């Protein structure tokens, strides 16, 4: 697996309509392999990610301020300032912010396309193409592209149907120009 390092994004911040801010901190490689480090600032207590899993990547979170609640492999844990948790590959995980003004560090190993996923999600949100509450794309082609970029699977739905339906829609979205429109001028996904 080849990882391309994106140093020009260091310090870039994506701000969503609900005030969630994601800042690109670092992308590099150390003795444990390639990684991406992000900082998240969450102004409100709310669900952050539904149950999902990744075949290759692991995610780690370290709370700097506030409180997060995780369900990782069926076990619920609440973490506060200074606490860290990791979801290894192939383990179902989901999480919520439990306090307003929560700030945490997020590390993804290997990065795969996680930063690009957040960029796509941000572009969709900024264009008003996501629902207000869940911030999920309303358009099935946009949802499929987001699914494709996350390098993972929704828990509870067999892998083959996800690949067939969402993977097929993502390929169609790419073929008819949704990805290009996003990369060139922003999403036009009505």
Secondary structure, DSSP 4 states (H G I P E B T S, - for coil): ------GGGTT-EEE-TTS-EEEEEEEEEETTEEEEEEEEEESS-EEEEEEEE-SS-EEEEEEEESEEEEEETTEEEEEETT-EEEE-TT--EEEEE-STTEEEEEEEES-TTHHHHHHHHHHHHHTT-B-TTT--BSSHHHHHHHHHHTTSEETTS-HHHHIIIIIHHHHHHHHTTHHHHHHHH-----
